[in-house]
Amino acid sequence: MGRTSDARGKILAAAQSLMEVRGYSSLGVAEICKTAGVPKGSFYYFFESKEALALAVIDEHWAAERSDWTGVLNGDAEPLERLRQLFEATEARQRAGMESCGTVSGCMFGNLSLEMSNQAEAVRKRLQEIFETQVEMVESVVAEAVGRGEATVTDTRAAARSVVAQLEGQVLFAKLYNNPAQLSALWANSLALLGVRASPVPAVT
């Protein structure tokens, strides 16, 4: 039983690593199994198709990322500072990825949205759910900032959606230009989106 669980984990880890670098469409089951070091039969024991594997990779990646988002956005800092910390953590991940493999990998969810949203309905719906959850998480912080008089938007949901779109767009630019510094614009741009005239949060040193 232990070997069975280990094989599934190896397949997921290999698929995630390959998908982050090369995307989904160019990968084959044989290559994933070779990278994982497991026989091809193990793949079909756990996953009925490559699309099923993609959904499992998405869920596992989101579980880890959601934990990170929750830790930051539900922290003890003031609301706008929590948002800033989220941006800094995102930039740090992209920088770490670049140092590790030489390129900015971007956001797996954004990459798959561009690649698969018109090809796999189940994947498209799952990615929609994830982005909607991200918007909800950011909205709670925006609403708190509005309640404190630190942001002036009237539609917190729309504002949160704009912030998430800004985050995703800047990550895409970082990938396109292979430069994590593209993410440095997130803070100022998001303050403008939230109607904050001047940052009430001191710069982190």
C-alpha positions in Angstrom: 0.0 0.0 0.0 2.9 2.4 0.8 4.4 1.9 -2.7 1.0 2.6 -4.2 0.7 6.0 -2.5 4.3 6.8 -3.3 3.7 6.1 -7.0 0.7 8.5 -7.1 2.7 11.2 -5.4 5.6 10.8 -7.8 3.3 11.1 -10.8 1.7 14.3 -9.4 5.1 15.8 -8.6 6.5 15.0 -12.0 3.4 16.3 -13.8 3.4 19.5 -11.9 7.1 20.1 -12.5 6.8 19.5 -16.2 3.6 21.5 -16.6 5.1 24.5 -14.9 8.0 24.6 -17.4 6.3 23.3 -20.6 2.6 23.5 -20.2 0.1 20.7 -20.7 -0.4 20.0 -24.4 3.2 19.0 -25.2 3.4 16.4 -22.4 2.7 12.7 -22.9 1.9 10.0 -20.3 5.1 8.2 -21.1 7.2 11.2 -20.4 5.4 11.9 -17.2 5.9 8.3 -16.0 9.6 8.3 -17.1 10.2 11.5 -15.1 8.3 10.1 -12.1 10.2 6.8 -12.3 7.1 4.7 -12.4 5.7 2.2 -14.9 3.0 3.4 -17.3 0.5 1.1 -15.8 0.7 3.0 -12.5 -0.6 6.1 -14.3 -3.8 4.5 -15.4 -4.3 2.9 -12.0 -4.6 6.3 -10.5 -5.8 8.5 -13.4 -8.3 7.6 -16.1 -6.8 10.3 -18.5 -4.2 13.0 -18.8 -7.0 15.5 -18.2 -7.8 13.8 -14.9 -4.2 14.1 -13.9 -4.3 17.8 -14.8 -7.2 18.3 -12.5 -5.4 16.5 -9.7 -2.3 18.7 -10.2 -4.5 21.8 -10.2 -6.1 20.8 -6.9 -2.9 19.9 -5.2 -1.2 23.2 -6.4 -4.2 25.2 -5.2 -4.3 23.5 -1.8 -0.7 24.7 -1.2 -1.3 28.1 -2.6 -4.6 28.7 -0.8 -2.8 27.8 2.5 -0.2 30.5 1.7 -2.9 33.1 0.7 -4.9 32.3 3.9 -1.8 32.7 6.1 -1.1 36.1 4.6 -4.6 37.5 4.2 -5.9 36.3 7.5 -2.8 37.6 9.4 -2.6 40.2 12.1 -1.3 43.1 10.0 -3.6 45.9 8.8 -5.7 45.0 5.8 -3.7 46.9 3.1 -0.4 45.7 4.6 -1.7 42.1 4.2 -2.5 42.8 0.6 1.0 44.1 0.1 2.5 41.0 1.8 0.6 38.9 -0.7 2.2 40.7 -3.6 5.6 40.4 -2.0 5.2 36.7 -1.5 4.1 36.3 -5.1 7.2 38.1 -6.3 9.4 36.1 -4.0 8.0 32.8 -5.4 8.7 34.0 -9.0 12.2 35.0 -8.1 12.9 31.7 -6.4 11.6 29.9 -9.4 13.9 31.9 -11.7 16.9 31.2 -9.5 16.0 27.5 -9.5 15.4 26.9 -13.3 16.6 30.1 -15.0 13.1 31.2 -16.2 10.0 32.8 -14.6 7.4 30.1 -14.7 4.4 32.4 -14.1 1.2 31.2 -12.5 0.1 27.7 -13.3 -3.5 28.6 -13.2 -3.0 31.5 -15.6 -0.9 29.4 -17.9 -3.5 26.6 -18.0 -6.3 29.1 -18.5 -4.6 30.4 -21.7 -3.7 26.9 -22.9 -6.7 24.8 -22.0 -9.8 26.9 -21.3 -11.2 26.3 -24.8 -10.2 22.6 -24.9 -11.2 21.1 -21.6 -14.5 22.2 -19.9 -13.7 20.5 -16.6 -10.4 22.3 -16.4 -11.9 25.6 -17.3 -14.6 25.3 -14.6 -12.1 24.3 -12.0 -9.9 27.3 -12.8 -12.9 29.6 -12.7 -13.7 28.3 -9.2 -10.1 28.9 -8.0 -10.1 32.5 -9.4 -13.5 33.2 -7.8 -12.2 32.0 -4.5 -9.1 34.2 -4.8 -11.5 37.2 -5.5 -13.5 36.3 -2.4 -10.4 36.2 -0.3 -9.1 39.5 -1.5 -12.6 41.0 -1.2 -12.7 40.4 2.5 -9.5 42.4 2.9 -10.8 45.2 0.6 -14.0 45.4 2.6 -12.0 45.7 5.8 -10.0 48.5 4.4 -13.1 50.3 3.2 -14.6 49.9 6.7 -11.5 51.6 8.2 -11.7 54.4 5.7 -8.5 53.4 4.0 -10.0 52.6 0.6 -12.8 54.4 -1.2 -14.3 51.9 -3.6 -18.1 51.3 -3.4 -18.2 47.8 -5.0 -15.7 45.7 -3.1 -16.4 42.6 -5.2 -15.5 44.5 -8.5 -12.5 46.0 -6.8 -11.2 42.7 -5.6 -11.7 41.2 -9.1 -9.6 44.0 -10.5 -6.9 43.4 -8.0 -6.7 39.7 -8.8 -6.7 40.5 -12.5 -3.9 43.0 -11.9 -1.9 40.3 -10.0 -2.5 37.7 -12.7 -1.6 40.2 -15.4 1.7 41.3 -13.8 2.7 37.6 -13.3 2.0 37.1 -16.9 4.2 40.0 -17.8 6.9 38.7 -15.5 6.8 35.4 -17.4 6.7 37.1 -20.8 9.7 39.3 -20.1 11.4 36.7 -17.9 11.8 39.3 -15.2 10.2 39.1 -11.8 10.7 42.9 -11.4 7.5 43.3 -13.5 5.7 42.5 -10.3 7.0 45.6 -8.5 4.2 47.7 -10.0 1.5 45.7 -8.2 1.4 47.7 -5.1 1.0 51.2 -6.6 -1.4 49.9 -9.3 -3.6 48.2 -6.7 -3.7 51.3 -4.4 -5.0 53.2 -7.4 -7.6 50.5 -8.1 -8.8 50.7 -4.5 -9.0 54.5 -4.5 -6.2 54.9 -2.0 -4.6 58.3 -2.6 -1.5 57.7 -0.5 -0.3 54.5 1.1 -1.2 54.4 4.8 1.2 51.5 5.2 4.9 52.2 5.7 7.4 50.5 3.4 8.6 47.2 4.7 12.3 47.2 5.6 
